[in-house]
């Protein structure tokens, strides 16, 4: 029972363009959402988060959008850089602290 | 800045052996979480501790146990190892009173069961 889903296993983008990573969830009890970035052989690194009472949060090149009625969130990276190439995980929280992850999307940014 | 430390980074065990994974949280972080990531899978929550008490439990097998010590480090003990236990095991820590966005992950321990 995958409560957090990232339906695109991979995404390829040209440097300087926008990267859009998508995430859907099924559990309406989730009230906080996060994006993590992960390189091979390293632990996930926190990128950006959003509370369910908001629909947008921005931090530099990263913006997360939340559509609560559609149970959908997305991460926009503008402009994309080759150093952004990594696996991106969407995660959601119900009870305090426990993260439920999506399957991850491999982002490749080509120079 | 100090990060979460996990040891060992790599571990190779035979079936039915035991393994102990250690996690040292960031100083002044009192909450520890353990996650398991199988090959090609997303990280799955195993168990968490706050102030040395178990605070939440996920899909952790009965063969596994964990605890948090007085210095806040945590150990995950795994017995009767099976081939399917081969995975990356991540530990994360966070300070009390914060949301999960302050959950900082260690580099992980790669366990291989032969």
Interface residues (C-beta under 8 A of the other chain):
Chain A: X4 X32 X34 X36 X41 X42 X43 X44 X45 X46 X49 X89 X91 X93 X95 X96 X97 X98 X99 X100 X101 X102 X103 X104
Chain B: X4 X31 X33 X35 X41 X42 X43 X44 X45 X48 X55 X56 X58 X90 X92 X94 X99 X100 X101 X102 X103 X104 X105 X106 X107 X108
